[in-house]
């Protein structure tokens, strides 16, 4: 772990640092997972764009963190974050479930 010709160096380095696990949920990354770079302390809250403030998260873990970390607090018409504002979990119908980073409808 730590190098692959098709993986950006930053991602490979963070995978190695995190020992192949999601920091937020503690599960191991697996082939095909959607991996996103996150600022541990949001830039909008004074966090720096540097290695020690980066972590890799599963997409829906990243959405949940962004929704709750204060980076979406509004200031006038602007948000402090460039991310799309994720839906509240209560806005997702009850017949939908997260299965391996995919929102799936159940019957």
Gaussian input, Z-matrix of N, CA and C with variables (Angstrom, degrees):
# hf/3-21g

backbone

0 1
 N
 C     1     B1
 C     2     B2     1     A1
 N     3     B3     2     A2     1     D1
 C     4     B4     3     A3     2     D2
 C     5     B5     4     A4     3     D3
 N     6     B6     5     A5     4     D4
 C     7     B7     6     A6     5     D5
 C     8     B8     7     A7     6     D6
 N     9     B9     8     A8     7     D7
 C    10    B10     9     A9     8     D8
 C    11    B11    10    A10     9     D9
 N    12    B12    11    A11    10    D10
 C    13    B13    12    A12    11    D11
 C    14    B14    13    A13    12    D12
 N    15    B15    14    A14    13    D13
 C    16    B16    15    A15    14    D14
 C    17    B17    16    A16    15    D15
 N    18    B18    17    A17    16    D16
 C    19    B19    18    A18    17    D17
 C    20    B20    19    A19    18    D18
 N    21    B21    20    A20    19    D19
 C    22    B22    21    A21    20    D20
 C    23    B23    22    A22    21    D21
 N    24    B24    23    A23    22    D22
 C    25    B25    24    A24    23    D23
 C    26    B26    25    A25    24    D24
 N    27    B27    26    A26    25    D25
 C    28    B28    27    A27    26    D26
 C    29    B29    28    A28    27    D27
 N    30    B30    29    A29    28    D28
 C    31    B31    30    A30    29    D29
 C    32    B32    31    A31    30    D30
 N    33    B33    32    A32    31    D31
 C    34    B34    33    A33    32    D32
 C    35    B35    34    A34    33    D33
 N    36    B36    35    A35    34    D34
 C    37    B37    36    A36    35    D35
 C    38    B38    37    A37    36    D36
 N    39    B39    38    A38    37    D37
 C    40    B40    39    A39    38    D38
 C    41    B41    40    A40    39    D39
 N    42    B42    41    A41    40    D40
 C    43    B43    42    A42    41    D41
 C    44    B44    43    A43    42    D42
 N    45    B45    44    A44    43    D43
 C    46    B46    45    A45    44    D44
 C    47    B47    46    A46    45    D45
 N    48    B48    47    A47    46    D46
 C    49    B49    48    A48    47    D47
 C    50    B50    49    A49    48    D48
 N    51    B51    50    A50    49    D49
 C    52    B52    51    A51    50    D50
 C    53    B53    52    A52    51    D51
 N    54    B54    53    A53    52    D52
 C    55    B55    54    A54    53    D53
 C    56    B56    55    A55    54    D54
 N    57    B57    56    A56    55    D55
 C    58    B58    57    A57    56    D56
 C    59    B59    58    A58    57    D57
 N    60    B60    59    A59    58    D58
 C    61    B61    60    A60    59    D59
 C    62    B62    61    A61    60    D60
 N    63    B63    62    A62    61    D61
 C    64    B64    63    A63    62    D62
 C    65    B65    64    A64    63    D63
 N    66    B66    65    A65    64    D64
 C    67    B67    66    A66    65    D65
 C    68    B68    67    A67    66    D66
 N    69    B69    68    A68    67    D67
 C    70    B70    69    A69    68    D68
 C    71    B71    70    A70    69    D69
 N    72    B72    71    A71    70    D70
 C    73    B73    72    A72    71    D71
 C    74    B74    73    A73    72    D72
 N    75    B75    74    A74    73    D73
 C    76    B76    75    A75    74    D74
 C    77    B77    76    A76    75    D75
 N    78    B78    77    A77    76    D76
 C    79    B79    78    A78    77    D77
 C    80    B80    79    A79    78    D78
 N    81    B81    80    A80    79    D79
 C    82    B82    81    A81    80    D80
 C    83    B83    82    A82    81    D81
 N    84    B84    83    A83    82    D82
 C    85    B85    84    A84    83    D83
 C    86    B86    85    A85    84    D84
 N    87    B87    86    A86    85    D85
 C    88    B88    87    A87    86    D86
 C    89    B89    88    A88    87    D87
 N    90    B90    89    A89    88    D88
 C    91    B91    90    A90    89    D89
 C    92    B92    91    A91    90    D90
 N    93    B93    92    A92    91    D91
 C    94    B94    93    A93    92    D92
 C    95    B95    94    A94    93    D93
 N    96    B96    95    A95    94    D94
 C    97    B97    96    A96    95    D95
 C    98    B98    97    A97    96    D96
 N    99    B99    98    A98    97    D97
 C   100   B100    99    A99    98    D98
 C   101   B101   100   A100    99    D99
 N   102   B102   101   A101   100   D100
 C   103   B103   102   A102   101   D101
 C   104   B104   103   A103   102   D102
 N   105   B105   104   A104   103   D103
 C   106   B106   105   A105   104   D104
 C   107   B107   106   A106   105   D105
 N   108   B108   107   A107   106   D106
 C   109   B109   108   A108   107   D107
 C   110   B110   109   A109   108   D108
 N   111   B111   110   A110   109   D109
 C   112   B112   111   A111   110   D110
 C   113   B113   112   A112   111   D111
 N   114   B114   113   A113   112   D112
 C   115   B115   114   A114   113   D113
 C   116   B116   115   A115   114   D114
 N   117   B117   116   A116   115   D115
 C   118   B118   117   A117   116   D116
 C   119   B119   118   A118   117   D117
 N   120   B120   119   A119   118   D118
 C   121   B121   120   A120   119   D119
 C   122   B122   121   A121   120   D120
 N   123   B123   122   A122   121   D121
 C   124   B124   123   A123   122   D122
 C   125   B125   124   A124   123   D123
 N   126   B126   125   A125   124   D124
 C   127   B127   126   A126   125   D125
 C   128   B128   127   A127   126   D126
 N   129   B129   128   A128   127   D127
 C   130   B130   129   A129   128   D128
 C   131   B131   130   A130   129   D129
 N   132   B132   131   A131   130   D130
 C   133   B133   132   A132   131   D131
 C   134   B134   133   A133   132   D132
 N   135   B135   134   A134   133   D133
 C   136   B136   135   A135   134   D134
 C   137   B137   136   A136   135   D135
 N   138   B138   137   A137   136   D136
 C   139   B139   138   A138   137   D137
 C   140   B140   139   A139   138   D138
 N   141   B141   140   A140   139   D139
 C   142   B142   141   A141   140   D140
 C   143   B143   142   A142   141   D141
 N   144   B144   143   A143   142   D142
 C   145   B145   144   A144   143   D143
 C   146   B146   145   A145   144   D144
 N   147   B147   146   A146   145   D145
 C   148   B148   147   A147   146   D146
 C   149   B149   148   A148   147   D147
 N   150   B150   149   A149   148   D148
 C   151   B151   150   A150   149   D149
 C   152   B152   151   A151   150   D150
 N   153   B153   152   A152   151   D151
 C   154   B154   153   A153   152   D152
 C   155   B155   154   A154   153   D153
 N   156   B156   155   A155   154   D154
 C   157   B157   156   A156   155   D155
 C   158   B158   157   A157   156   D156
 N   159   B159   158   A158   157   D157
 C   160   B160   159   A159   158   D158
 C   161   B161   160   A160   159   D159
 N   162   B162   161   A161   160   D160
 C   163   B163   162   A162   161   D161
 C   164   B164   163   A163   162   D162
 N   165   B165   164   A164   163   D163
 C   166   B166   165   A165   164   D164
 C   167   B167   166   A166   165   D165
 N   168   B168   167   A167   166   D166
 C   169   B169   168   A168   167   D167
 C   170   B170   169   A169   168   D168
 N   171   B171   170   A170   169   D169
 C   172   B172   171   A171   170   D170
 C   173   B173   172   A172   171   D171
 N   174   B174   173   A173   172   D172
 C   175   B175   174   A174   173   D173
 C   176   B176   175   A175   174   D174
 N   177   B177   176   A176   175   D175
 C   178   B178   177   A177   176   D176
 C   179   B179   178   A178   177   D177
 N   180   B180   179   A179   178   D178
 C   181   B181   180   A180   179   D179
 C   182   B182   181   A181   180   D180
 N   183   B183   182   A182   181   D181
 C   184   B184   183   A183   182   D182
 C   185   B185   184   A184   183   D183
 N   186   B186   185   A185   184   D184
 C   187   B187   186   A186   185   D185
 C   188   B188   187   A187   186   D186
 N   189   B189   188   A188   187   D187
 C   190   B190   189   A189   188   D188
 C   191   B191   190   A190   189   D189
 N   192   B192   191   A191   190   D190
 C   193   B193   192   A192   191   D191
 C   194   B194   193   A193   192   D192
 N   195   B195   194   A194   193   D193
 C   196   B196   195   A195   194   D194
 C   197   B197   196   A196   195   D195
 N   198   B198   197   A197   196   D196
 C   199   B199   198   A198   197   D197
 C   200   B200   199   A199   198   D198
 N   201   B201   200   A200   199   D199
 C   202   B202   201   A201   200   D200
 C   203   B203   202   A202   201   D201
 N   204   B204   203   A203   202   D202
 C   205   B205   204   A204   203   D203
 C   206   B206   205   A205   204   D204
 N   207   B207   206   A206   205   D205
 C   208   B208   207   A207   206   D206
 C   209   B209   208   A208   207   D207
 N   210   B210   209   A209   208   D208
 C   211   B211   210   A210   209   D209
 C   212   B212   211   A211   210   D210
 N   213   B213   212   A212   211   D211
 C   214   B214   213   A213   212   D212
 C   215   B215   214   A214   213   D213
 N   216   B216   215   A215   214   D214
 C   217   B217   216   A216   215   D215
 C   218   B218   217   A217   216   D216
 N   219   B219   218   A218   217   D217
 C   220   B220   219   A219   218   D218
 C   221   B221   220   A220   219   D219
 N   222   B222   221   A221   220   D220
 C   223   B223   222   A222   221   D221
 C   224   B224   223   A223   222   D222
 N   225   B225   224   A224   223   D223
 C   226   B226   225   A225   224   D224
 C   227   B227   226   A226   225   D225
 N   228   B228   227   A227   226   D226
 C   229   B229   228   A228   227   D227
 C   230   B230   229   A229   228   D228
 N   231   B231   230   A230   229   D229
 C   232   B232   231   A231   230   D230
 C   233   B233   232   A232   231   D231
 N   234   B234   233   A233   232   D232
 C   235   B235   234   A234   233   D233
 C   236   B236   235   A235   234   D234
 N   237   B237   236   A236   235   D235
 C   238   B238   237   A237   236   D236
 C   239   B239   238   A238   237   D237
 N   240   B240   239   A239   238   D238
 C   241   B241   240   A240   239   D239
 C   242   B242   241   A241   240   D240
 N   243   B243   242   A242   241   D241
 C   244   B244   243   A243   242   D242
 C   245   B245   244   A244   243   D243
 N   246   B246   245   A245   244   D244
 C   247   B247   246   A246   245   D245
 C   248   B248   247   A247   246   D246
 N   249   B249   248   A248   247   D247
 C   250   B250   249   A249   248   D248
 C   251   B251   250   A250   249   D249
 N   252   B252   251   A251   250   D250
 C   253   B253   252   A252   251   D251
 C   254   B254   253   A253   252   D252
 N   255   B255   254   A254   253   D253
 C   256   B256   255   A255   254   D254
 C   257   B257   256   A256   255   D255
 N   258   B258   257   A257   256   D256
 C   259   B259   258   A258   257   D257
 C   260   B260   259   A259   258   D258
 N   261   B261   260   A260   259   D259
 C   262   B262   261   A261   260   D260
 C   263   B263   262   A262   261   D261
 N   264   B264   263   A263   262   D262
 C   265   B265   264   A264   263   D263
 C   266   B266   265   A265   264   D264
 N   267   B267   266   A266   265   D265
 C   268   B268   267   A267   266   D266
 C   269   B269   268   A268   267   D267
 N   270   B270   269   A269   268   D268
 C   271   B271   270   A270   269   D269
 C   272   B272   271   A271   270   D270
 N   273   B273   272   A272   271   D271
 C   274   B274   273   A273   272   D272
 C   275   B275   274   A274   273   D273
 N   276   B276   275   A275   274   D274
 C   277   B277   276   A276   275   D275
 C   278   B278   277   A277   276   D276
 N   279   B279   278   A278   277   D277
 C   280   B280   279   A279   278   D278
 C   281   B281   280   A280   279   D279
 N   282   B282   281   A281   280   D280
 C   283   B283   282   A282   281   D281
 C   284   B284   283   A283   282   D282
 N   285   B285   284   A284   283   D283
 C   286   B286   285   A285   284   D284
 C   287   B287   286   A286   285   D285
 N   288   B288   287   A287   286   D286
 C   289   B289   288   A288   287   D287
 C   290   B290   289   A289   288   D288
 N   291   B291   290   A290   289   D289
 C   292   B292   291   A291   290   D290
 C   293   B293   292   A292   291   D291
 N   294   B294   293   A293   292   D292
 C   295   B295   294   A294   293   D293
 C   296   B296   295   A295   294   D294
 N   297   B297   296   A296   295   D295
 C   298   B298   297   A297   296   D296
 C   299   B299   298   A298   297   D297
 N   300   B300   299   A299   298   D298
 C   301   B301   300   A300   299   D299
 C   302   B302   301   A301   300   D300
 N   303   B303   302   A302   301   D301
 C   304   B304   303   A303   302   D302
 C   305   B305   304   A304   303   D303
 N   306   B306   305   A305   304   D304
 C   307   B307   306   A306   305   D305
 C   308   B308   307   A307   306   D306
 N   309   B309   308   A308   307   D307
 C   310   B310   309   A309   308   D308
 C   311   B311   310   A310   309   D309
 N   312   B312   311   A311   310   D310
 C   313   B313   312   A312   311   D311
 C   314   B314   313   A313   312   D312
 N   315   B315   314   A314   313   D313
 C   316   B316   315   A315   314   D314
 C   317   B317   316   A316   315   D315
 N   318   B318   317   A317   316   D316
 C   319   B319   318   A318   317   D317
 C   320   B320   319   A319   318   D318

   B1=1.4493
   B2=1.5214
   B3=1.3245
   B4=1.4446
   B5=1.5099
   B6=1.3564
   B7=1.4594
   B8=1.5202
   B9=1.3166
   B10=1.4564
   B11=1.5185
   B12=1.3432
   B13=1.4657
   B14=1.5230
   B15=1.3191
   B16=1.4615
   B17=1.5293
   B18=1.3162
   B19=1.4608
   B20=1.5294
   B21=1.3340
   B22=1.4652
   B23=1.5271
   B24=1.3342
   B25=1.4685
   B26=1.5226
   B27=1.3273
   B28=1.4680
   B29=1.5266
   B30=1.3277
   B31=1.4608
   B32=1.5223
   B33=1.3317
   B34=1.4676
   B35=1.5245
   B36=1.3274
   B37=1.4625
   B38=1.5289
   B39=1.3338
   B40=1.4639
   B41=1.5306
   B42=1.3276
   B43=1.4699
   B44=1.5227
   B45=1.3241
   B46=1.4672
   B47=1.5276
   B48=1.3295
   B49=1.4724
   B50=1.5302
   B51=1.3320
   B52=1.4671
   B53=1.5312
   B54=1.3196
   B55=1.4755
   B56=1.5241
   B57=1.3423
   B58=1.4587
   B59=1.5090
   B60=1.3307
   B61=1.4738
   B62=1.5209
   B63=1.3340
   B64=1.4601
   B65=1.5166
   B66=1.3011
   B67=1.4680
   B68=1.5175
   B69=1.2977
   B70=1.4649
   B71=1.5316
   B72=1.3314
   B73=1.4684
   B74=1.5256
   B75=1.3328
   B76=1.4592
   B77=1.5204
   B78=1.3312
   B79=1.4604
   B80=1.5271
   B81=1.3230
   B82=1.4566
   B83=1.5217
   B84=1.3490
   B85=1.4551
   B86=1.5189
   B87=1.3158
   B88=1.4539
   B89=1.5148
   B90=1.3015
   B91=1.4510
   B92=1.5257
   B93=1.3100
   B94=1.4537
   B95=1.5184
   B96=1.3341
   B97=1.4638
   B98=1.5254
   B99=1.3123
   B100=1.4567
   B101=1.5233
   B102=1.3351
   B103=1.4633
   B104=1.5219
   B105=1.3217
   B106=1.4638
   B107=1.5205
   B108=1.3284
   B109=1.4580
   B110=1.5232
   B111=1.3169
   B112=1.4624
   B113=1.5167
   B114=1.3104
   B115=1.4625
   B116=1.5274
   B117=1.3217
   B118=1.4662
   B119=1.5240
   B120=1.3225
   B121=1.4665
   B122=1.5204
   B123=1.3354
   B124=1.4630
   B125=1.5270
   B126=1.3332
   B127=1.4669
   B128=1.5256
   B129=1.3328
   B130=1.4626
   B131=1.5242
   B132=1.3353
   B133=1.4676
   B134=1.5285
   B135=1.3418
   B136=1.4626
   B137=1.5164
   B138=1.3362
   B139=1.4614
   B140=1.5185
   B141=1.3118
   B142=1.4612
   B143=1.5205
   B144=1.3351
   B145=1.4567
   B146=1.5247
   B147=1.3381
   B148=1.4585
   B149=1.5241
   B150=1.3354
   B151=1.4634
   B152=1.5256
   B153=1.3284
   B154=1.4685
   B155=1.5307
   B156=1.3346
   B157=1.4649
   B158=1.5357
   B159=1.3268
   B160=1.4631
   B161=1.5154
   B162=1.3181
   B163=1.4585
   B164=1.5217
   B165=1.3098
   B166=1.4555
   B167=1.5187
   B168=1.3243
   B169=1.4625
   B170=1.5206
   B171=1.2933
   B172=1.4537
   B173=1.5255
   B174=1.3242
   B175=1.4619
   B176=1.5267
   B177=1.3364
   B178=1.4687
   B179=1.5266
   B180=1.3451
   B181=1.4722
   B182=1.5274
   B183=1.3436
   B184=1.4640
   B185=1.5298
   B186=1.3409
   B187=1.4660
   B188=1.5257
   B189=1.3283
   B190=1.4711
   B191=1.5246
   B192=1.3324
   B193=1.4675
   B194=1.5251
   B195=1.3302
   B196=1.4619
   B197=1.5243
   B198=1.3232
   B199=1.4683
   B200=1.5203
   B201=1.3377
   B202=1.4624
   B203=1.5251
   B204=1.3452
   B205=1.4706
   B206=1.5287
   B207=1.3291
   B208=1.4541
   B209=1.5146
   B210=1.3374
   B211=1.4598
   B212=1.5241
   B213=1.3213
   B214=1.4611
   B215=1.5252
   B216=1.3353
   B217=1.4631
   B218=1.5186
   B219=1.2793
   B220=1.4675
   B221=1.5284
   B222=1.3142
   B223=1.4587
   B224=1.5192
   B225=1.3078
   B226=1.4576
   B227=1.5178
   B228=1.3332
   B229=1.4592
   B230=1.5178
   B231=1.3177
   B232=1.4556
   B233=1.5191
   B234=1.3128
   B235=1.4507
   B236=1.5095
   B237=1.3095
   B238=1.4521
   B239=1.5116
   B240=1.3049
   B241=1.4632
   B242=1.5198
   B243=1.3191
   B244=1.4600
   B245=1.5225
   B246=1.3224
   B247=1.4630
   B248=1.5209
   B249=1.3165
   B250=1.4574
   B251=1.5195
   B252=1.3158
   B253=1.4606
   B254=1.5265
   B255=1.3394
   B256=1.4613
   B257=1.5208
   B258=1.3222
   B259=1.4628
   B260=1.5143
   B261=1.3031
   B262=1.4564
   B263=1.5232
   B264=1.3101
   B265=1.4595
   B266=1.5219
   B267=1.3213
   B268=1.4641
   B269=1.5294
   B270=1.3510
   B271=1.4612
   B272=1.5260
   B273=1.3256
   B274=1.4609
   B275=1.5258
   B276=1.3323
   B277=1.4671
   B278=1.5270
   B279=1.3155
   B280=1.4630
   B281=1.5243
   B282=1.3337
   B283=1.4626
   B284=1.5376
   B285=1.3283
   B286=1.4636
   B287=1.5196
   B288=1.3381
   B289=1.4648
   B290=1.5180
   B291=1.3390
   B292=1.4620
   B293=1.5192
   B294=1.3180
   B295=1.4623
   B296=1.5249
   B297=1.3380
   B298=1.4607
   B299=1.5248
   B300=1.3178
   B301=1.4579
   B302=1.5266
   B303=1.3132
   B304=1.4411
   B305=1.5191
   B306=1.3105
   B307=1.4566
   B308=1.5257
   B309=1.3227
   B310=1.4614
   B311=1.5195
   B312=1.3370
   B313=1.4593
   B314=1.5287
   B315=1.3324
   B316=1.4640
   B317=1.5214
   B318=1.3039
   B319=1.4701
   B320=1.4940
   A1=107.97
   A2=117.00
   A3=120.37
   A4=113.83
   A5=118.72
   A6=121.30
   A7=110.06
   A8=114.90
   A9=121.78
   A10=106.10
   A11=118.63
   A12=120.44
   A13=114.33
   A14=118.53
   A15=120.79
   A16=112.90
   A17=117.25
   A18=120.48
   A19=109.53
   A20=117.57
   A21=119.24
   A22=110.86
   A23=116.12
   A24=121.10
   A25=111.71
   A26=116.71
   A27=120.52
   A28=110.57
   A29=116.87
   A30=121.01
   A31=110.84
   A32=116.53
   A33=120.59
   A34=110.97
   A35=116.48
   A36=121.19
   A37=111.41
   A38=116.58
   A39=120.19
   A40=111.57
   A41=117.34
   A42=119.83
   A43=110.29
   A44=115.55
   A45=120.08
   A46=110.39
   A47=116.47
   A48=121.51
   A49=111.18
   A50=116.52
   A51=121.78
   A52=112.33
   A53=117.15
   A54=122.77
   A55=111.78
   A56=115.04
   A57=120.25
   A58=115.62
   A59=117.79
   A60=120.55
   A61=111.24
   A62=113.68
   A63=120.54
   A64=106.79
   A65=117.85
   A66=119.54
   A67=111.46
   A68=117.23
   A69=119.97
   A70=112.24
   A71=117.48
   A72=118.77
   A73=113.31
   A74=118.15
   A75=121.49
   A76=115.81
   A77=117.99
   A78=120.97
   A79=110.14
   A80=116.75
   A81=120.80
   A82=110.39
   A83=115.77
   A84=120.83
   A85=106.94
   A86=117.54
   A87=120.13
   A88=109.05
   A89=115.18
   A90=121.28
   A91=109.96
   A92=116.45
   A93=121.20
   A94=114.89
   A95=118.53
   A96=120.83
   A97=110.23
   A98=116.19
   A99=121.49
   A100=107.29
   A101=115.45
   A102=122.13
   A103=108.48
   A104=116.74
   A105=120.84
   A106=110.20
   A107=114.87
   A108=121.59
   A109=108.50
   A110=116.08
   A111=122.18
   A112=109.22
   A113=116.29
   A114=121.72
   A115=106.79
   A116=117.10
   A117=122.09
   A118=109.52
   A119=116.55
   A120=121.84
   A121=104.91
   A122=118.50
   A123=120.52
   A124=112.03
   A125=115.30
   A126=119.51
   A127=110.66
   A128=116.38
   A129=120.32
   A130=112.63
   A131=116.61
   A132=121.83
   A133=111.30
   A134=116.61
   A135=120.71
   A136=115.17
   A137=117.94
   A138=120.73
   A139=110.77
   A140=115.54
   A141=120.41
   A142=110.43
   A143=114.81
   A144=121.36
   A145=108.01
   A146=115.19
   A147=121.21
   A148=109.86
   A149=114.88
   A150=122.66
   A151=113.38
   A152=117.61
   A153=118.91
   A154=112.85
   A155=117.61
   A156=121.42
   A157=111.70
   A158=117.76
   A159=121.29
   A160=110.73
   A161=115.18
   A162=122.12
   A163=107.76
   A164=115.72
   A165=120.95
   A166=108.25
   A167=114.94
   A168=120.50
   A169=110.29
   A170=115.11
   A171=124.12
   A172=106.45
   A173=118.60
   A174=120.77
   A175=112.94
   A176=118.65
   A177=117.28
   A178=111.42
   A179=118.12
   A180=119.76
   A181=109.48
   A182=115.92
   A183=120.57
   A184=110.27
   A185=116.68
   A186=120.13
   A187=111.16
   A188=116.14
   A189=120.72
   A190=110.69
   A191=117.30
   A192=120.56
   A193=110.17
   A194=116.54
   A195=120.72
   A196=110.80
   A197=116.00
   A198=120.33
   A199=111.70
   A200=117.21
   A201=119.86
   A202=115.48
   A203=118.78
   A204=119.22
   A205=114.67
   A206=117.46
   A207=120.21
   A208=114.26
   A209=118.21
   A210=119.29
   A211=112.52
   A212=117.71
   A213=120.74
   A214=112.66
   A215=116.81
   A216=119.03
   A217=109.30
   A218=114.98
   A219=119.51
   A220=111.24
   A221=113.29
   A222=121.89
   A223=105.55
   A224=117.98
   A225=120.87
   A226=108.69
   A227=116.88
   A228=121.09
   A229=112.56
   A230=117.98
   A231=120.91
   A232=110.44
   A233=115.53
   A234=120.04
   A235=106.66
   A236=116.75
   A237=120.70
   A238=112.68
   A239=117.64
   A240=121.46
   A241=108.87
   A242=116.01
   A243=120.28
   A244=112.45
   A245=117.61
   A246=121.14
   A247=110.58
   A248=114.72
   A249=120.26
   A250=106.83
   A251=117.03
   A252=119.47
   A253=109.28
   A254=117.32
   A255=119.38
   A256=111.95
   A257=114.99
   A258=119.94
   A259=110.14
   A260=115.63
   A261=120.23
   A262=107.46
   A263=117.18
   A264=119.33
   A265=111.14
   A266=116.71
   A267=119.71
   A268=111.70
   A269=118.09
   A270=121.70
   A271=112.42
   A272=117.11
   A273=121.17
   A274=107.65
   A275=117.45
   A276=119.89
   A277=112.18
   A278=116.40
   A279=121.58
   A280=113.52
   A281=118.34
   A282=119.57
   A283=112.10
   A284=117.82
   A285=122.46
   A286=108.85
   A287=116.29
   A288=122.46
   A289=109.09
   A290=116.51
   A291=121.11
   A292=107.61
   A293=117.53
   A294=122.94
   A295=107.23
   A296=116.11
   A297=122.69
   A298=112.04
   A299=117.73
   A300=125.40
   A301=113.64
   A302=116.94
   A303=121.08
   A304=108.60
   A305=116.47
   A306=119.97
   A307=107.22
   A308=116.60
   A309=122.41
   A310=109.18
   A311=115.70
   A312=120.17
   A313=108.17
   A314=115.78
   A315=120.70
   A316=108.55
   A317=116.09
   A318=120.99
   A319=111.09
   D1=141.42
   D2=177.14
   D3=125.30
   D4=-20.29
   D5=178.16
   D6=-146.77
   D7=139.86
   D8=172.62
   D9=-161.02
   D10=135.70
   D11=-175.91
   D12=-61.06
   D13=-24.12
   D14=-178.82
   D15=-100.30
   D16=6.58
   D17=-178.40
   D18=-113.07
   D19=132.43
   D20=175.89
   D21=-56.50
   D22=143.42
   D23=-177.78
   D24=-56.53
   D25=-40.98
   D26=-178.50
   D27=-61.00
   D28=-45.33
   D29=179.79
   D30=-63.65
   D31=-45.23
   D32=179.73
   D33=-61.00
   D34=-42.70
   D35=-179.80
   D36=-63.85
   D37=-42.31
   D38=179.33
   D39=-69.67
   D40=-36.16
   D41=175.39
   D42=-59.55
   D43=-42.67
   D44=179.09
   D45=-65.33
   D46=-45.88
   D47=179.92
   D48=-58.92
   D49=-39.75
   D50=-177.78
   D51=-87.36
   D52=4.36
   D53=178.64
   D54=55.95
   D55=36.12
   D56=174.94
   D57=74.69
   D58=11.72
   D59=-177.18
   D60=-112.98
   D61=151.46
   D62=169.68
   D63=-68.31
   D64=131.98
   D65=178.33
   D66=-72.10
   D67=-34.05
   D68=-173.35
   D69=-78.15
   D70=-43.58
   D71=-175.27
   D72=-110.33
   D73=-7.08
   D74=175.66
   D75=78.27
   D76=3.17
   D77=179.18
   D78=-85.39
   D79=154.94
   D80=177.87
   D81=-75.09
   D82=144.30
   D83=171.35
   D84=-67.24
   D85=145.91
   D86=174.25
   D87=-135.21
   D88=161.74
   D89=-178.19
   D90=-55.22
   D91=132.07
   D92=179.19
   D93=93.20
   D94=-10.62
   D95=177.15
   D96=-67.24
   D97=147.26
   D98=175.80
   D99=-87.32
   D100=114.50
   D101=-176.58
   D102=-106.45
   D103=132.00
   D104=178.38
   D105=-126.59
   D106=145.59
   D107=175.74
   D108=-82.26
   D109=134.31
   D110=-179.98
   D111=-127.96
   D112=145.89
   D113=170.84
   D114=-89.86
   D115=119.02
   D116=-178.04
   D117=-55.01
   D118=-52.32
   D119=170.36
   D120=-100.31
   D121=114.51
   D122=-176.32
   D123=-53.91
   D124=143.14
   D125=178.14
   D126=-58.27
   D127=-34.67
   D128=179.67
   D129=-68.11
   D130=-14.33
   D131=178.47
   D132=-109.58
   D133=18.77
   D134=176.27
   D135=97.46
   D136=-0.33
   D137=177.75
   D138=-69.14
   D139=149.76
   D140=-178.66
   D141=-97.03
   D142=155.31
   D143=176.93
   D144=-88.72
   D145=74.41
   D146=-176.93
   D147=-143.40
   D148=160.49
   D149=-173.33
   D150=-50.51
   D151=-46.01
   D152=-175.72
   D153=-69.21
   D154=-11.59
   D155=178.03
   D156=-105.65
   D157=9.19
   D158=179.21
   D159=-103.78
   D160=148.65
   D161=170.32
   D162=-148.93
   D163=157.67
   D164=175.42
   D165=-99.50
   D166=136.29
   D167=179.29
   D168=-133.33
   D169=152.35
   D170=169.72
   D171=-63.49
   D172=144.18
   D173=-174.53
   D174=-52.55
   D175=-50.56
   D176=-176.35
   D177=-72.76
   D178=-25.51
   D179=172.79
   D180=-66.85
   D181=-39.38
   D182=178.47
   D183=-64.38
   D184=-43.77
   D185=177.62
   D186=-59.00
   D187=-44.30
   D188=-179.59
   D189=-64.10
   D190=-44.10
   D191=179.57
   D192=-62.07
   D193=-46.52
   D194=-179.15
   D195=-60.52
   D196=-37.70
   D197=-179.79
   D198=-66.43
   D199=-28.21
   D200=-173.02
   D201=-111.15
   D202=-6.26
   D203=-173.50
   D204=-91.71
   D205=3.33
   D206=177.18
   D207=88.74
   D208=-3.84
   D209=-177.85
   D210=-75.40
   D211=-9.49
   D212=178.21
   D213=-101.48
   D214=6.02
   D215=179.26
   D216=-60.35
   D217=136.25
   D218=-176.12
   D219=-85.36
   D220=142.61
   D221=175.28
   D222=-129.62
   D223=95.17
   D224=-173.17
   D225=69.78
   D226=-125.82
   D227=178.75
   D228=-96.07
   D229=2.16
   D230=-175.42
   D231=-107.47
   D232=154.04
   D233=169.14
   D234=-108.36
   D235=157.48
   D236=179.59
   D237=-83.79
   D238=8.59
   D239=-174.43
   D240=-135.38
   D241=143.18
   D242=178.72
   D243=-86.84
   D244=-5.12
   D245=-178.76
   D246=-72.51
   D247=156.05
   D248=172.41
   D249=-71.21
   D250=135.78
   D251=-179.33
   D252=-68.04
   D253=116.34
   D254=-179.33
   D255=-69.45
   D256=153.15
   D257=177.64
   D258=-68.00
   D259=145.89
   D260=171.38
   D261=-63.66
   D262=145.41
   D263=179.39
   D264=-58.41
   D265=-31.33
   D266=-179.91
   D267=-70.82
   D268=-16.99
   D269=178.45
   D270=-81.15
   D271=-12.19
   D272=179.96
   D273=-88.71
   D274=126.54
   D275=-178.60
   D276=-55.41
   D277=150.03
   D278=-174.92
   D279=-66.59
   D280=-18.20
   D281=179.69
   D282=-88.11
   D283=11.51
   D284=174.92
   D285=-105.44
   D286=144.18
   D287=179.37
   D288=-137.94
   D289=148.29
   D290=171.80
   D291=-83.97
   D292=121.77
   D293=174.91
   D294=-130.18
   D295=111.54
   D296=179.44
   D297=47.46
   D298=56.57
   D299=176.86
   D300=64.78
   D301=24.28
   D302=177.19
   D303=-129.65
   D304=131.78
   D305=175.18
   D306=-83.42
   D307=118.09
   D308=-172.67
   D309=-120.73
   D310=136.58
   D311=176.13
   D312=-83.92
   D313=137.56
   D314=178.11
   D315=-116.97
   D316=153.25
   D317=-178.42
   D318=-116.91

